[in-house]
Amino acid sequence: MAGTSNSGRRATPTNIHVIRGNPSKKSAAELAGAGTAVVVKAEAPTCPDFLTPDAKAEWKRIAADLVLLGLVSKLDRGELAVYCQAWADWKYARKQIADQKEKGFVESTPSGYKQMSAWMQVANRAEDRMRTAGASFGLNPSARARLQIPAPQGELFPNAQKDAAAKYF
């Protein structure tokens, strides 16, 4: 048997399937059962004690807003820790690059060739980790567009939630 349950394209959400006119000719029963997501209570996970101080500061900065938007639960502790630590690593590497001025971008090898500096490589890898983990929480514009967050409904939100939602929409 080829592939696994993770192989191939992701299932199209039911509402998109219906909008497109049901091109796969699925039955109503198949469409009704498709795309049902597990709902987990939105609450902030505890910050791991092994994170660096900059990562902990990022955790404190972002966790409350993610809870207000319903994008994080206690199950997401690892993914949020990866994002926060990647952000701290990126910040540290960028500081090292800035301190070294031009040597922070390009280094010379012992044979005289120019290459990207080690700090630049660290910064680039941390940025990739940050983007990958951050996409899970909608921390960039394209990832936010893919999230299925209901639009705010006027004054139904308490002011704190409304203000937090206004930052991102």
ChimeraX commands (.cxc) that place a marker at each C-alpha (Angstrom):
marker #1 position 0.00,0.00,0.00 radius 0.5
marker #1 position 1.49,3.31,-1.04 radius 0.5
marker #1 position 1.44,6.37,1.18 radius 0.5
marker #1 position -0.06,7.02,4.56 radius 0.5
marker #1 position -2.97,9.01,5.85 radius 0.5
marker #1 position -0.71,12.07,5.65 radius 0.5
marker #1 position 0.04,11.58,1.94 radius 0.5
marker #1 position -1.43,13.69,-0.81 radius 0.5
marker #1 position -3.41,16.86,-0.73 radius 0.5
marker #1 position -5.17,18.05,2.37 radius 0.5
marker #1 position -8.93,17.66,2.37 radius 0.5
marker #1 position -10.84,20.66,1.08 radius 0.5
marker #1 position -13.05,22.25,3.76 radius 0.5
marker #1 position -16.74,21.51,3.30 radius 0.5
marker #1 position -17.75,25.15,2.76 radius 0.5
marker #1 position -15.19,25.53,-0.06 radius 0.5
marker #1 position -16.33,22.23,-1.55 radius 0.5
marker #1 position -19.94,23.44,-1.64 radius 0.5
marker #1 position -18.98,26.85,-3.07 radius 0.5
marker #1 position -17.15,25.12,-5.94 radius 0.5
marker #1 position -20.28,23.15,-6.79 radius 0.5
marker #1 position -19.18,19.80,-5.32 radius 0.5
marker #1 position -16.76,18.90,-8.15 radius 0.5
marker #1 position -15.94,15.49,-6.66 radius 0.5
marker #1 position -19.65,14.59,-6.45 radius 0.5
marker #1 position -19.44,13.62,-2.78 radius 0.5
marker #1 position -22.68,12.71,-1.08 radius 0.5
marker #1 position -24.27,15.03,1.48 radius 0.5
marker #1 position -23.32,12.55,4.22 radius 0.5
marker #1 position -19.66,12.65,3.20 radius 0.5
marker #1 position -19.69,16.44,3.11 radius 0.5
marker #1 position -21.39,16.68,6.52 radius 0.5
marker #1 position -18.70,14.55,8.18 radius 0.5
marker #1 position -15.75,16.15,6.40 radius 0.5
marker #1 position -13.71,18.91,7.92 radius 0.5
marker #1 position -14.99,18.63,11.47 radius 0.5
marker #1 position -12.22,20.01,13.61 radius 0.5
marker #1 position -11.43,19.11,17.18 radius 0.5
marker #1 position -12.17,22.09,19.40 radius 0.5
marker #1 position -9.75,22.66,22.26 radius 0.5
marker #1 position -10.24,25.23,25.00 radius 0.5
marker #1 position -8.15,28.35,24.38 radius 0.5
marker #1 position -5.83,28.85,27.33 radius 0.5
marker #1 position -2.22,29.86,27.74 radius 0.5
marker #1 position 0.23,27.02,28.28 radius 0.5
marker #1 position 2.84,27.44,30.97 radius 0.5
marker #1 position 6.11,28.91,29.79 radius 0.5
marker #1 position 8.93,26.34,29.86 radius 0.5
marker #1 position 11.67,27.22,32.32 radius 0.5
marker #1 position 14.47,26.24,29.91 radius 0.5
marker #1 position 13.74,29.08,27.47 radius 0.5
marker #1 position 16.23,31.94,27.35 radius 0.5
marker #1 position 15.21,35.29,28.89 radius 0.5
marker #1 position 14.48,36.80,25.45 radius 0.5
marker #1 position 12.33,33.79,24.54 radius 0.5
marker #1 position 10.41,34.10,27.81 radius 0.5
marker #1 position 9.82,37.80,27.11 radius 0.5
marker #1 position 8.44,36.92,23.67 radius 0.5
marker #1 position 6.23,34.26,25.27 radius 0.5
marker #1 position 4.79,36.84,27.68 radius 0.5
marker #1 position 4.31,39.34,24.86 radius 0.5
marker #1 position 2.38,37.03,22.57 radius 0.5
marker #1 position 0.63,34.33,24.66 radius 0.5
marker #1 position -2.20,36.52,25.99 radius 0.5
marker #1 position -3.13,37.78,22.53 radius 0.5
marker #1 position -3.10,34.24,21.12 radius 0.5
marker #1 position -5.48,33.14,23.87 radius 0.5
marker #1 position -7.82,36.07,23.23 radius 0.5
marker #1 position -7.92,35.14,19.55 radius 0.5
marker #1 position -8.49,31.47,20.42 radius 0.5
marker #1 position -5.34,30.36,18.59 radius 0.5
marker #1 position -3.47,28.61,21.40 radius 0.5
marker #1 position -4.24,25.92,23.96 radius 0.5
marker #1 position -2.21,24.03,26.53 radius 0.5
marker #1 position -1.50,21.44,23.83 radius 0.5
marker #1 position 0.46,24.02,21.83 radius 0.5
marker #1 position 3.20,24.52,24.42 radius 0.5
marker #1 position 5.93,22.90,22.32 radius 0.5
marker #1 position 5.11,24.76,19.11 radius 0.5
marker #1 position 4.92,28.09,20.92 radius 0.5
marker #1 position 8.22,27.33,22.69 radius 0.5
marker #1 position 9.86,26.61,19.32 radius 0.5
marker #1 position 8.59,29.92,17.95 radius 0.5
marker #1 position 9.71,31.93,20.99 radius 0.5
marker #1 position 13.16,30.34,21.18 radius 0.5
marker #1 position 13.66,30.77,17.43 radius 0.5
marker #1 position 12.76,34.45,17.84 radius 0.5
marker #1 position 15.28,34.80,20.68 radius 0.5
marker #1 position 17.98,33.02,18.63 radius 0.5
marker #1 position 17.26,35.27,15.65 radius 0.5
marker #1 position 17.44,38.37,17.85 radius 0.5
marker #1 position 20.78,37.26,19.34 radius 0.5
marker #1 position 22.28,36.46,15.93 radius 0.5
marker #1 position 21.13,39.80,14.48 radius 0.5
marker #1 position 22.72,41.58,17.46 radius 0.5
marker #1 position 26.01,39.77,16.79 radius 0.5
marker #1 position 25.84,40.76,13.11 radius 0.5
marker #1 position 25.18,44.39,14.01 radius 0.5
marker #1 position 28.07,44.43,16.49 radius 0.5
marker #1 position 30.50,43.05,13.91 radius 0.5
marker #1 position 29.36,45.48,11.21 radius 0.5
marker #1 position 30.46,44.24,7.75 radius 0.5
marker #1 position 32.27,41.19,9.15 radius 0.5
marker #1 position 28.91,40.05,10.48 radius 0.5
marker #1 position 27.65,39.42,6.95 radius 0.5
marker #1 position 30.66,38.01,5.09 radius 0.5
marker #1 position 33.69,36.07,6.31 radius 0.5
marker #1 position 36.85,35.03,4.52 radius 0.5
marker #1 position 37.92,31.42,4.60 radius 0.5
marker #1 position 41.59,30.53,5.29 radius 0.5
marker #1 position 42.07,30.11,1.53 radius 0.5
marker #1 position 40.72,33.61,0.86 radius 0.5
marker #1 position 37.22,32.82,-0.40 radius 0.5
marker #1 position 34.28,34.91,0.78 radius 0.5
marker #1 position 31.35,33.18,2.38 radius 0.5
marker #1 position 28.28,34.02,4.43 radius 0.5
marker #1 position 29.22,34.52,8.07 radius 0.5
marker #1 position 28.31,31.95,10.69 radius 0.5
marker #1 position 26.09,34.50,12.47 radius 0.5
marker #1 position 24.23,35.19,9.24 radius 0.5
marker #1 position 23.65,31.45,8.79 radius 0.5
marker #1 position 22.38,31.17,12.38 radius 0.5
marker #1 position 20.05,34.14,11.82 radius 0.5
marker #1 position 18.69,32.67,8.59 radius 0.5
marker #1 position 18.02,29.26,10.15 radius 0.5
marker #1 position 16.36,30.84,13.18 radius 0.5
marker #1 position 14.21,32.94,10.86 radius 0.5
marker #1 position 13.10,29.80,9.00 radius 0.5
marker #1 position 12.20,28.08,12.29 radius 0.5
marker #1 position 10.40,31.20,13.44 radius 0.5
marker #1 position 8.33,31.42,10.25 radius 0.5
marker #1 position 7.44,27.74,10.25 radius 0.5
marker #1 position 6.34,27.64,13.89 radius 0.5
marker #1 position 4.73,31.09,13.72 radius 0.5
marker #1 position 2.56,30.05,10.77 radius 0.5
marker #1 position 0.74,27.65,13.12 radius 0.5
marker #1 position -0.49,30.66,15.09 radius 0.5
marker #1 position -1.12,33.02,12.18 radius 0.5
marker #1 position 1.92,35.18,12.94 radius 0.5
marker #1 position 2.35,36.39,9.37 radius 0.5
marker #1 position -0.17,37.81,6.90 radius 0.5
marker #1 position -0.43,34.76,4.62 radius 0.5
marker #1 position -0.83,32.39,7.58 radius 0.5
marker #1 position -3.55,34.64,9.04 radius 0.5
marker #1 position -5.41,34.47,5.72 radius 0.5
marker #1 position -5.45,30.65,5.97 radius 0.5
marker #1 position -6.75,30.62,9.54 radius 0.5
marker #1 position -10.47,30.18,9.97 radius 0.5
marker #1 position -11.13,32.76,12.65 radius 0.5
marker #1 position -14.62,34.20,12.75 radius 0.5
marker #1 position -14.68,37.93,12.14 radius 0.5
marker #1 position -15.30,40.11,15.20 radius 0.5
marker #1 position -18.99,40.90,15.65 radius 0.5
marker #1 position -19.13,44.48,16.78 radius 0.5
marker #1 position -19.48,44.98,20.52 radius 0.5
marker #1 position -20.01,41.31,21.38 radius 0.5
marker #1 position -16.37,41.17,22.49 radius 0.5
marker #1 position -15.30,42.70,25.77 radius 0.5
marker #1 position -12.98,45.64,25.12 radius 0.5
marker #1 position -9.76,43.68,25.78 radius 0.5
marker #1 position -10.68,41.02,23.24 radius 0.5
marker #1 position -11.83,43.59,20.71 radius 0.5
marker #1 position -8.56,45.52,21.04 radius 0.5
marker #1 position -6.50,42.34,20.67 radius 0.5
marker #1 position -8.48,41.26,17.61 radius 0.5
marker #1 position -8.08,44.73,16.06 radius 0.5
marker #1 position -4.29,44.31,16.13 radius 0.5
marker #1 position -4.50,41.35,13.76 radius 0.5
marker #1 position -7.48,42.00,11.48 radius 0.5
marker link #1:1,2 radius 0.2
marker link #1:2,3 radius 0.2
marker link #1:3,4 radius 0.2
marker link #1:4,5 radius 0.2
marker link #1:5,6 radius 0.2
marker link #1:6,7 radius 0.2
marker link #1:7,8 radius 0.2
marker link #1:8,9 radius 0.2
marker link #1:9,10 radius 0.2
marker link #1:10,11 radius 0.2
marker link #1:11,12 radius 0.2
marker link #1:12,13 radius 0.2
marker link #1:13,14 radius 0.2
marker link #1:14,15 radius 0.2
marker link #1:15,16 radius 0.2
marker link #1:16,17 radius 0.2
marker link #1:17,18 radius 0.2
marker link #1:18,19 radius 0.2
marker link #1:19,20 radius 0.2
marker link #1:20,21 radius 0.2
marker link #1:21,22 radius 0.2
marker link #1:22,23 radius 0.2
marker link #1:23,24 radius 0.2
marker link #1:24,25 radius 0.2
marker link #1:25,26 radius 0.2
marker link #1:26,27 radius 0.2
marker link #1:27,28 radius 0.2
marker link #1:28,29 radius 0.2
marker link #1:29,30 radius 0.2
marker link #1:30,31 radius 0.2
marker link #1:31,32 radius 0.2
marker link #1:32,33 radius 0.2
marker link #1:33,34 radius 0.2
marker link #1:34,35 radius 0.2
marker link #1:35,36 radius 0.2
marker link #1:36,37 radius 0.2
marker link #1:37,38 radius 0.2
marker link #1:38,39 radius 0.2
marker link #1:39,40 radius 0.2
marker link #1:40,41 radius 0.2
marker link #1:41,42 radius 0.2
marker link #1:42,43 radius 0.2
marker link #1:43,44 radius 0.2
marker link #1:44,45 radius 0.2
marker link #1:45,46 radius 0.2
marker link #1:46,47 radius 0.2
marker link #1:47,48 radius 0.2
marker link #1:48,49 radius 0.2
marker link #1:49,50 radius 0.2
marker link #1:50,51 radius 0.2
marker link #1:51,52 radius 0.2
marker link #1:52,53 radius 0.2
marker link #1:53,54 radius 0.2
marker link #1:54,55 radius 0.2
marker link #1:55,56 radius 0.2
marker link #1:56,57 radius 0.2
marker link #1:57,58 radius 0.2
marker link #1:58,59 radius 0.2
marker link #1:59,60 radius 0.2
marker link #1:60,61 radius 0.2
marker link #1:61,62 radius 0.2
marker link #1:62,63 radius 0.2
marker link #1:63,64 radius 0.2
marker link #1:64,65 radius 0.2
marker link #1:65,66 radius 0.2
marker link #1:66,67 radius 0.2
marker link #1:67,68 radius 0.2
marker link #1:68,69 radius 0.2
marker link #1:69,70 radius 0.2
marker link #1:70,71 radius 0.2
marker link #1:71,72 radius 0.2
marker link #1:72,73 radius 0.2
marker link #1:73,74 radius 0.2
marker link #1:74,75 radius 0.2
marker link #1:75,76 radius 0.2
marker link #1:76,77 radius 0.2
marker link #1:77,78 radius 0.2
marker link #1:78,79 radius 0.2
marker link #1:79,80 radius 0.2
marker link #1:80,81 radius 0.2
marker link #1:81,82 radius 0.2
marker link #1:82,83 radius 0.2
marker link #1:83,84 radius 0.2
marker link #1:84,85 radius 0.2
marker link #1:85,86 radius 0.2
marker link #1:86,87 radius 0.2
marker link #1:87,88 radius 0.2
marker link #1:88,89 radius 0.2
marker link #1:89,90 radius 0.2
marker link #1:90,91 radius 0.2
marker link #1:91,92 radius 0.2
marker link #1:92,93 radius 0.2
marker link #1:93,94 radius 0.2
marker link #1:94,95 radius 0.2
marker link #1:95,96 radius 0.2
marker link #1:96,97 radius 0.2
marker link #1:97,98 radius 0.2
marker link #1:98,99 radius 0.2
marker link #1:99,100 radius 0.2
marker link #1:100,101 radius 0.2
marker link #1:101,102 radius 0.2
marker link #1:102,103 radius 0.2
marker link #1:103,104 radius 0.2
marker link #1:104,105 radius 0.2
marker link #1:105,106 radius 0.2
marker link #1:106,107 radius 0.2
marker link #1:107,108 radius 0.2
marker link #1:108,109 radius 0.2
marker link #1:109,110 radius 0.2
marker link #1:110,111 radius 0.2
marker link #1:111,112 radius 0.2
marker link #1:112,113 radius 0.2
marker link #1:113,114 radius 0.2
marker link #1:114,115 radius 0.2
marker link #1:115,116 radius 0.2
marker link #1:116,117 radius 0.2
marker link #1:117,118 radius 0.2
marker link #1:118,119 radius 0.2
marker link #1:119,120 radius 0.2
marker link #1:120,121 radius 0.2
marker link #1:121,122 radius 0.2
marker link #1:122,123 radius 0.2
marker link #1:123,124 radius 0.2
marker link #1:124,125 radius 0.2
marker link #1:125,126 radius 0.2
marker link #1:126,127 radius 0.2
marker link #1:127,128 radius 0.2
marker link #1:128,129 radius 0.2
marker link #1:129,130 radius 0.2
marker link #1:130,131 radius 0.2
marker link #1:131,132 radius 0.2
marker link #1:132,133 radius 0.2
marker link #1:133,134 radius 0.2
marker link #1:134,135 radius 0.2
marker link #1:135,136 radius 0.2
marker link #1:136,137 radius 0.2
marker link #1:137,138 radius 0.2
marker link #1:138,139 radius 0.2
marker link #1:139,140 radius 0.2
marker link #1:140,141 radius 0.2
marker link #1:141,142 radius 0.2
marker link #1:142,143 radius 0.2
marker link #1:143,144 radius 0.2
marker link #1:144,145 radius 0.2
marker link #1:145,146 radius 0.2
marker link #1:146,147 radius 0.2
marker link #1:147,148 radius 0.2
marker link #1:148,149 radius 0.2
marker link #1:149,150 radius 0.2
marker link #1:150,151 radius 0.2
marker link #1:151,152 radius 0.2
marker link #1:152,153 radius 0.2
marker link #1:153,154 radius 0.2
marker link #1:154,155 radius 0.2
marker link #1:155,156 radius 0.2
marker link #1:156,157 radius 0.2
marker link #1:157,158 radius 0.2
marker link #1:158,159 radius 0.2
marker link #1:159,160 radius 0.2
marker link #1:160,161 radius 0.2
marker link #1:161,162 radius 0.2
marker link #1:162,163 radius 0.2
marker link #1:163,164 radius 0.2
marker link #1:164,165 radius 0.2
marker link #1:165,166 radius 0.2
marker link #1:166,167 radius 0.2
marker link #1:167,168 radius 0.2
marker link #1:168,169 radius 0.2
view
